[in-house]
Amino acid sequence: MTEKNRFSAEMLVSEALATHPSVADIFRAFGLDNCPNCPAANSETISKACEAFGKDLEEFLTALNELEFTESVPAK
């Protein structure tokens, strides 16, 4: 996975959220407000979360992959 495409459809929600605190902002912007606190985040993929909430997967992945940050820090 390249740095520009660090997020994929099959990535677990919890893995995505752990990459950087800004990722949670994208989830919230797309109406996936509960994902950061959801018990299913450890077993549900980004694809399944988008499907469950009726969100456009490609648009969501584009927004995530457009995030620019220079270092990975644990999400809070």
Residue pairs with C-beta under 8 A, 6 or more apart in sequence:
1 8
4 65
5 65
6 19
6 65
7 16
7 19
7 46
7 61
7 64
7 65
8 46
8 61
9 45
9 46
9 47
9 57
9 61
10 45
10 46
10 47
11 45
11 46
12 41
12 42
12 43
12 44
12 45
12 46
13 27
13 35
13 38
13 40
13 41
13 42
13 44
13 45
13 46
13 49
14 41
14 42
16 23
16 46
16 64
17 23
17 24
17 27
17 35
17 36
17 41
17 75
18 74
18 75
19 72
19 75
20 67
20 69
20 72
20 73
20 75
21 73
21 75
21 76
22 67
22 69
23 64
23 67
23 75
24 35
24 36
24 75
26 60
26 63
26 64
26 67
27 33
27 35
27 36
29 63
30 53
30 55
30 59
30 60
30 63
31 53
31 55
32 49
32 50
32 53
32 55
35 41
35 49
36 75
38 44
44 52
46 57
46 60
46 61
46 64
47 57
49 55
50 56
50 57
50 60
51 57
